[in-house]
Amino acid sequence: MNYDHYLSERARRVRGSLGKQTSVPIAGLINLGSGTPDFLPPTHVMEAMQNAITSGRAQYTAWRGIPELRSAIAEKLALENNVLYDPDTELIVTAGAQEALMVALMTLCDPGDNALIPSPHYDEYTRDANILGSTLIPVATTAETGFQIDVSDLEAAITPQTKAFIIVTPNNPTGTLIPEQKLREIARLAQERDLLVISDEIYEYYVFDGMKHVSMASLPGMRERTVTINSFSKSFGMTGLRLGYLAAPAEIIDAMLPFHHAMMVCAPVVSQYGGVAALCQPRDWFQPILAEYDWRRHVWMQALDEIGLPYARPTGAYYIFIDIRPTGLTSGEFVNRARDEARLIFQPGTIGGGAGEGFIRGALTKASPEFEEGLERFKTFVRGLL
Ligand SMILES: Cc1ncc(COP(=O)(O)O)c(C=O)c1O
């Protein structure tokens, strides 16, 4: 049976865009490009979730999330991100940042509208805009500038249909952290052109080289025009627990609520109790993890220097964006051949838009000894191509 004429136009637009997922790990393959952190949530988070289960927390919660969690998030945003939100009216707890970003685009973009994003970028934004019949306009950045957005390029890309900038800092897949000065320039442009900013900060704790993560909403005049997206996935090793949040002015949050309700009703209740524990305990458990990721970053850079492949020095998130142009292969060819010939998995740079052609995404998420084994295979494979 051919189902084509049953499928909605939007389903046909995004059909096939996810590629194939292998659900069973294949023996011998090493994933050196994975976006999943390799540590467990801290014990206090696990215990809180166990308690939630044993005390029978199995029902819907408030649509916006349990009050304890919203208070904890508001406190965290005030203390760490320097921005005040009312936990009752200005927050929604979501099923991860993934839900949050779809809700944000559903709320802000009509068919025909567009949002601008520095590219290479997280690919989900493209798919979501496409589902909605809106357009994501990628604004290219280059390796030469460490994939920092040139604000005049952002300005030049604005059209009468532009509703928002999407700023992801630190960024997936480039590992670029936007410094405060540049964020201020973006903020000024958003104010001058009366645009909103969707600020995806899910990698906020992965910051290297003494850099500092700054939240867009904390900048002067930006609280009222920023939708902040954050998540517990990367910050607490909770990717499968699906917990994130949206913070925005009350009127926008009210407008978002029907979309959140339509898709989720509420975020998973057990995860929400885990989230309270996550935010109410000190974060010192993360120090050794960050140190380990930083060590892997240095080992990666050393390996690339050794074989002579350029890269943009990552200052945030846990990715390393590798320039494979010296091999003469396209991103897609490199990734396929690395899989077939070296049994290594990478993401092609093109997954984050055309500006990523000639690059692959490596990651800091693989532990020893597979990490070293993978890098040895990588070096041998690349040397064979040069
Ligand atoms: C930039 C960015 N935003 C959002 C997400 C989705 O994260 P979550 O697991 O919180 O849904 C990811 C996941 O990799 C990401 O890289």
The ligand as an ORCA input file, in Angstrom:
! r2SCAN-3c Opt
* xyz 0 1
  C      22.100     22.576     21.128
  C      21.144     21.531     21.583
  N      19.905     21.906     21.964
  C      19.008     20.991     22.386
  C      19.315     19.638     22.448
  C      18.287     18.674     22.966
  O      18.605     18.340     24.282
  P      17.629     17.597     25.303
  O      18.224     16.251     25.573
  O      17.590     18.450     26.516
  O      16.288     17.505     24.670
  C      20.587     19.205     22.067
  C      20.942     17.779     22.099
  O      22.001     17.343     21.714
  C      21.524     20.171     21.620
  O      22.774     19.832     21.246
*
